[in-house]
């Protein structure tokens, strides 16, 4: 159970990081 919670948090961090990279990439391409 503890490992599953930790894995879920890691997945959320990966998704958030991916969204940030996408937003930054779009903003840089608009410059």
N, C-alpha and C positions, 0 to 999 in steps of 0.2 A: 504493500500500500504506500509506504513511504517512497520507495523507488518510483512508483507510478506517478506520484505527485511531483517528484523532482523532474521526471521526464516530461510531464505536462508543462511545467514551468519553462523548461529548456525549449520546448517546441514553441511556446508563446513568445519567448525572447527571439527565437529564430524568425518567426513570422513578423514581429515588430521590426527587427533589423532589416528584413527584406523590404518591408514597406518603406522604411526610411531611405534605403538605397534607391528604391524606385523614385521616390519624391525628389531626392537630391539629383538623380540623373535627369529627370524631366526639367528641373529648374536650371541645371547647367546647360542642357541642350537649348533652352529658350534664350540664354544669354547670347 
